Amino acid sequence: MTMTAKYTATIVAVTSSKGDFKDDDGKTIEFDSTKVYVQLDLTGEKSRGTVTQVYKVGKSDLYDILRLGSIELPFQAELEIQKVSNGREQREKVVGFQVLNRTRPSDQLTAGQAAAKAA
């Protein structure tokens, strides 16, 4: 059974990074991602305000394909999130990402369409 849900979210920051580094054992570790920072309400009896949650939405080229650098922050996006587990713990994985309220139809690429365009 797959658990997925779609959310409309306020994106307050976007980062893109690609490269590699050597770990303590000398092994080369590669990284390649675009991440969005989603605004969430802070709740609790003695808490108030907002916080951010970081989600990886794709590889670093997604930043350029969706022209995320040209969008005024904050912006609205739809995130499709899937719950996954390794048997001990569960986490959330973004399986769909779409910027909302763009003016041109060509700007309405989903993360899946962007990945196919980059291939």
ABEGO torsion letter per residue (X at the ends): XBBBBBBBBBBABBBBBBEBBBBAAGBBBBBBBBBBBBBBBBBEAABBEBBBBBBBAEBAAAAAAAGAAABBOBBBBBBBBBBBBAGABBBBBBABBBBBGBABAAABBBAAAAAAAAX
